[in-house]
Amino acid sequence: PAQHDWRRKAGQAIMTIWRGGWLAAGVLAGILWGSAAQADVVVHIDKSSQRMSVSVDGAPRYNWAISTGRNGYGTPSGTFHPQSMMRSYFSRKYYNAPMPHAIFFYYGFAIHGTNDISRLGGPASHGCVRLHPANAATLFALVQRNGPRNTTIEISN
């Protein structure tokens, strides 16, 4: 129907522009089919200051208080990428504790929201990186929008 007619006309337009060059065709195809450019997201977690900074394409975007692992429960250091994401998750290991907007980056370790917001700014977790629930939702949406492959998580001591 109408949708197929639109796609046929778009295809004809691309073929017409193709004669003028590959670049123009690619640009038009991106516009017509809505392929958005994806940004590089860098999440930097500083365990010593208990802060997380987030930049997008090198521009600082967010800076939040966090909680990392308390004594006996270290948060791993290093460079990681999201392995999986769960909007609503409950820890099977720690008494079904809620972990909203969880971004898993290394085995069972995740960045996620917490209800224990009074402890943000100091080590308090079993190794995960805890955020205010609103900040966790913001980060989750940002990573989802730009893609886990375009997201780097850097954790330093």
N, C-alpha and C positions, 0 to 999 in steps of 0.2 A: 504493500500500500504506500502511503505517503512517506514512511520512513525509508522504504526501499528506493523510492524515487529520489529522495534526498541523497542517499548514498550513491546512487547511479550518477547523479549530477556532480557530486563531489569527486567521484572517480574520474569523470570526464574532465573536470577542472584540473585535477592533478596531471592527467595525461597531457593536457594542453600546456601546462606549465613545465612539465617534464622536458618538453622540447627546448625550453629555455634554460634548463639546467637542473641538476640533482638537488642542489641546495634549496632552491625555491620550492620544489616539490616536497622536500622533507619538512620545510617550515609550514607549508600549507597543510600537509597531512597532520602535523602536530596540532595546528589550530583546529582543524575540522574534527579530529577525533579526541581532542582534549587531553593529550599527553602532557602533563605538567612537568616542568623541570623540577628535579629533586635536588634539595640542598644537602650539603654535608653538615651533619649534626655532631658536635663533640660535647660529651658530658664529662666534666672533670670533677672528680671527687677527691677532696683533700681531707684525709683522716685526721691530720693534726689540728686543723681548724674546724672540723666538722661542718664543712660547707661544700655545696655543689654549685658549680657554675656551668652554664649551658651556652654554647655559641652555635650560631647558624651561619655557614659560609664565612667563618672567621669573625663575625660580628657578635659581641656579647649580647645575650638575650635575657638570661635569668641568673640569679644568684640566691640560693636558698640554704637555710639551716637544715642539717640532716642529723641522723644518728647512725653510726656504724657499730661494729661489734664491740661489745664490752669485754672486760677481762675474761680470758678463757674462750672467747668466741671471736676469733679474728675475721675481719673482712679481707679477702684476698687483694693484693696489690697487682697492678699490671694493666695491660691494654686488652680490652675485650670488645665483643660485638654482641648485640642481643641475639639470644638463641631461640627464645619464644616469648610470647606476650599473652597475658591473661587479664582481661578486664576485671573479672571477679575470681579470686582464688582464695582458698583456705589451706593453711599449712597442715599437711598430714603428720608432720614431725612434731609440731609444737601446738598441740591441743586445739586444732582447728582455728588457730589465730587468723583473723582476716588479713589479707594481703591485697587490697584493692589496687588496680592498675599496675600489676606486677610485670616487670621487664626482667626476665631471667637472663643472666649473662655468663654464669659459670656454675655448672652442675646445679645445685639447689639454691644458689645465691641469686638474689634479685634486688632490684630497686622497686620499692612499693610504698603505698600510702600507709599511714598508721593512725590509730586513734589516740595513741600515747603522745600527743603533741607537746605536752609539758616537758618531755625529755629530749626534744629536738635541740641540737646544739652540743650534745654530749654523747659519748658512747653508751648505747643502751640495748642493742639488738643481739641476736644470736649469730650475727655475721652479715645479715642483709643490710641494705642501705635504706633507711626509713626516711620518708618525706611527709610533709603535711598533705592530707588527702587531696586538697585542691591543686597543689603543686604536682603531685603524682599524676593526676588526671591531665594536667597541662603537658607534662613531659610525655606521657603515654600517647596523647593525640599528636604531638610533634613527631615522635618516632614513627608512629603509624603512618602519618602523612608523608614523611620523607623516606621511609623504608628502613628496616633494620640493617640492610647492607650499607646504607649511607650513614650509619650511626656508629660512632666510636665511643667507648666508655673507658676513660683513663682514671685509674685509682692510684693515688700516691700516698705515701706515709706522711 
